[in-house]
Amino acid sequence: MRHLAISIIGILACLVCGCDRHTDKKVTNPEVVGTWPMTSKSLAMLKRDGYKPGANETYTITFAADGSLTFASVLPEFQGGNFITTSGKWTLKHDVAIDNETKRTNCLDVDWTRREQMSFAQEDGKLVLWTYYGDPDSCEFIDYVKD
């Protein structure tokens, strides 16, 4: 009975708090510039869902100071996703309201084969670039941490 009560409390805490992991720190363009490898935890999640890694895949997003980017990673879609290499552009925005949410301190607009908005968190003293994996209510994320 005690385990059931603890489980219920944990579930309720998740429902009340949601999956908000946005940092209040205002990220700067120089902090974005560089190479951001995908975390091993994110890659493991993709594999769990059917992604099959190929040889020499790097799983990185590289942001240049001129606003260009190179994406060499997995687009998380059907059966874990597909690896692609493409280029695009990026823009860092602050205090942006997205989909009628409370304003986010940071929003990284990325435009490659599709347009996407990524967010930042701070974990273990490091900046984490992330996007939701699947349903946002599942609280699963694809994370990239800068070298």
Buried (B, 14 or more C-beta within 10 A) or exposed (E): EEEEEEEEEEEEEEEEEEBEBBBEEEBEEEBBBBBBBBBEEBBEBBBEBEBEEEEEBBBBBBBBEEBEBBBBBBBBEEEBBEBEEEEBBBEBEEEEEEEEEEEBBBBBBBEBEEEBBBBBBBEEEEBBBBBBBBEEEEBBBBBBBBE
